[in-house]
Amino acid sequence: MDRETHAALLAEGGFDRLAQVATVDSALCLSDLAADAGGPALDRALASAEVLFTHWGCPPLTAEVLHRLPRLKAVVHAAGSVKHHITDAVWARGITVSSAAATNAQPVAEYTLAAILFANKRVLDSAHTYSKMRRHFELLPYFAGAGNHRRTVGIVGASRTGRRVLELLRPFDLRVLVYDPFLDAADAAALGAELTGLDDLVRCSHVVSIHAPQLPETRHMFDARRLGLLRDGATLINTARGSLVDTDALTSQLLTGRIHAVLDVTEPEIPSPDSPLYDLPNVLMTPHMAGSLGNELTRLADAAADELERYARGEPFAHGVGLDELERSA
């Protein structure tokens, strides 16, 4: 991981927890595992390493890198997706992998819940209107359709985050739809939702929230045709991956004012400075912040330390990741 992340992640006693179950050098933080990096001291550290404790910024664990880690048996990732650094060479070596993705799903789900409730309540609209008028005005003519009472919310993807969102939505008087090709009607009902096709979900929902993985088959799953199915006044929320939405097609729809969007991820990751997404009154765009930040990093460190403790006791990981899972996860 990078040093800034290292300092934030292991604050508030995180390093002490690791040191209780492992021999670990508090000063050693690697963001480059190339053969020409570090020198003899680093070579010795890598040669003795049995577990890698990783986070954002970990470079790919290629065959060349693994050659420098002959004793490596496990990778404990204190963040979400491991696709950026876990390679085929890791699986070929039989190295076990754990991820804190389930823990990272919590703040994303909380962000999504807030976005859903604010979207239906038309909070962004009311703030813009109030800022512009700067006086008392009658709310009902402006927000006659606002509110969360019996609104329809569509969840795209029963992923870890999608399932947590479904759980958080239970106390509210909402109709909840879900689409996931790996889910059946009974499973959906157990999650408190109605299973439906993706197009029907998009047509019926007042808010559509995306929680599907980034896969070749999900790229631009929200293209111009599907975005056109959104009802007038609907809100699209994306906290998953930017590539799931055709940004140009979405921008075209948003420019008409017909729909709204809450975007924590986009494609490209940072829109160009002249993108209208920054200024449109019907768009709330945040800088990929829905996941763990600030003191939420402590929760990730704790989850990863729990996994390291299990490993030290000879127990299987509670949140192990397998190659088959990666084929249908973020």
N, C-alpha and C positions, 0 to 999 in steps of 0.2 A: 504494500500500500504506500501511498505517498506520506511524507512526514506530517503534513498538516492534519490529515485524517488520523494518523497514528496518535497524535497528541489529543485530538478530540475524542476518539473512540475509547481510549484507555484512561481517560480522566475519571475521577470519582471512584477510585479503587479498582478499576478494571485490570490494571497490571498486577495488582496484589492477588487477585483471584487466579490469574494465569500462573503466577509464581507458586501458588499453593500446590499445583498438580503437575507442573512442568519446569524443567530447567530452561529459562528463557532470559535472553539478554535485553534489558530494557532499552538499551541504546541502539540496538540493531533493528533498523527499519529499511527494507529493501524495496526499491521501485524499479530496479534494473537487475535482471538475472542473466544477462549476456555473459559469455565466456571471458570477455575482456574487462568486465566490471569488477571493481573491488580490490583484487589482489589476493595474496596468500591467506590473509586472515579471513577474508570472506569465503575463500575456497574451503577452508577448514570448517567454518560454520555450516556451510551448505552440506559438506560431506557428512556431518554428524546429525543433521536435522531429520527427525522422524515425523514431525507434523509441521505443515505450513499453516500459519494463522493469517488469513488473507482478508482483504477488503477492497474498496474502490481503488483502482490504479494498479492492481496486480497485473504484471505482464503475462502473456500466454505461457503456459507450462508445456513447452514443446519438448520433443525427444532430446534436443540438444541441452535444454535446461535440466531436464530430468537426469541426464547423464551426470550432472554435477550434484545430484541429490540421490546417491545410491541407497540410502537408508530410508527414504521417504515412504511412509505407509498411509498417510492420511492428509487431507486438506480440509481445514475447518474455515469456512467462509462466513465472516461476520457481516454479511449483507445479503442481497437478494440473488439475482441471477448469477450463475457460475459460467454462463456461456462464453464470457469474454476471455476467461483464462483456462478453463478446463478443456483440454484437447483430447483427440483420440489416443494420443500417447499415454495420457493418464489412465484411461480405461485399460489400455493394453498392458500396463504395468500392474493392474489389479489394485490400484490405490483407491481407498475409500474416500468419499466426498460428503461433506455436510454443508448445508446452507441455512442461513437465518431468514430465508424468504418468508416463512410463515410469520415471523416476528415483524419483519418489515411491512407485511401486509396491513398491520394494525393502523399505522398513521395514514397510509394511503386510503384505507377504508373510512377513517375519520374525516379526512379531507373530502372524500366523495360524499359522505352523508351530509356534511355542511353544504357542499355545492348543490346537492339535490334539493335540500330544504330551502336554501336561498334562491335557487332558480325558480321553483314553483311559487315562492313568495314574491318574486320579481324584485328582490332587494337591489340588484344592480341597476335596474331601470329606475326604481324610486330614488336611488342616490343621485343618478345623473339628472333626473327631472328636478329634484330638490336643489341641487347645485346650480342648475340653470335658472330656476325661477326665484329662489331665495325669498320666498314669502309663503304664507299659508295658501294652500290650494286643496280643492276637493279630491280626495283620494279615489273614490269609487269610479268616477269617469275614466281615470287614467289606468286603474288596476282592477277593473271589473272581473277579470278572469284569474286574478292572483289567488294563491292559497294552496295548501297541501291536502285539503280535505278530499279524499277519494280520488286523488290524482293517480295516473298510471305511470309507473316507473319501469323502464326496461333495462335489465342487466345483461350485458353481452359477455358471456364467459363465466362459468362457475369455477374460476380459479381460486387460489387461496384468498386473494383480495375480493373477488366477486362473492365468494361465500361469506366472508366477513361483512361485506356490505349488506348482503341479504339478511344476515343476523341483526345488524344494527337497525335495519328498516322495520323490523317486526313490531315495535311499539307504536308505529304510526299508522294512521288510517289511510293507507295507500293500497292500490292494486299493483302488485308486483309481477312482472313478466320476466322470464329468463330464457335465454337461448344458449345452448351449448351442445355441440354434436355428440358429446360423450355422456349426456345426461338423459335419463328417461323421465316419464311423467311422475312416477312415484318418488324418485329422488328429488325432483323439483318441488313437489308438494311438501316433502320433508324439510326442504329449505325455506318453505313459506312462500313459494312462487308458483306461477303457472308456466308450464313449458310451452313454448311457441316457436314458430319459424322466425328467422331473422327479419325477413321483410315485414311480416305481420307485426312483430315487436316494434319495428321502426315506425310503421304506420300508426299504431295505436298509442304509443307512449308520449306523455308530455315531457319526460326527461329520459334520455338514453345515455347510459353510462357504460363505457367500454372497459372490459377487464380480460380481454383475450390475449393469447401469447403472440409474439412476433415470429411468424413462420412464413415460408414462401406462399402458402395458400391463404394466409390472412392479410397479405400486403394489399393495401387499398380496398379492404373489405367494405369500407365506406367510400365508395366512388360516387361519381356524379349521379348515377341512376339511383343508388340507395339513399344518398343525401336528399334527393328530390322527393323521397317518400315521407320524410319528416313532416309532421303536421305544422301548419303555421303557428308560430309562437313557441315551438318545441325548443328544448335545450339539449345540445350534445356535449357530453363530458368525456374527456379523454385523459386518463391518468396511466394508461398502459404503455403504448409505444406510438411514436409519431407516425410510423410507416403504415399503421392500420387505417389511416385516413388520408385520402387524396387532398393535400393541402390546397392546391389550386382550385379544386372543385368546391371545397368547403368555403374558401375565401369568396368565391363567386356568390355562393348562397348567402353568406353573411353580409356581403355588400348590399344586397337587396333589403336587408333588415327583416327578412321573413322568419329567420330562426336565430337562436342564440347559441353561444358556445362557451364552455369552461375548458381551457386547454392548459394542462400542465406539461404536456409533451407535444412536440410538433416535428414535422419533417420539412426542412432541416431542423436539427435540434435547436438552433438559434435562428429564427427568421431573419431575413435581411433587414437592415435598418429602415428601409423604406416600405416594409410590409404594412399593409393597412390593419393587420391584426392587432398591432400595438395600440391603435387609436379608436377602433370601432367601439361605439357605446354598447353594442350587444355582445361584446367579447370580454371575458376575463381570462387573461393569459398570465401564467406564473412560470417561473424559471426551473421547472422540474424539481419542485420542492415538496411534493406530496409525500414522498418517502421520508425515512428517518433523517431528522436534522436536530441540531442542538442537543438537548438532554435526552432526546429519543435515541441517540447513538449509544447511550449507556445500556438501553434495553437490548440492543443488538450485541454488545459486548458480553452482557450477562448470558444471553442465549448461546453464544458461541463458547463461552467458558463452561456452561453446562454440558455442552457436547464434548469438550475436551476432558471434563471430569469423567464422563461416561467412557470415553476412550481409555483413560488411565485405569479405570476399573475393569477393563476388558469387556465392556458392554457395547452392543451395537448403538450407532447413532440414532437418536430419536427423530432426526430430520435429515436422514441420509438422502442423497440424490443418486439416481441411477441413469444410465444412458437412455433407457426407454422413456423415462420421464421427461428428459430434455427434449425429446422429439415432439412433445406437445405442450411445452411450458415456455414461459418467458426466458 
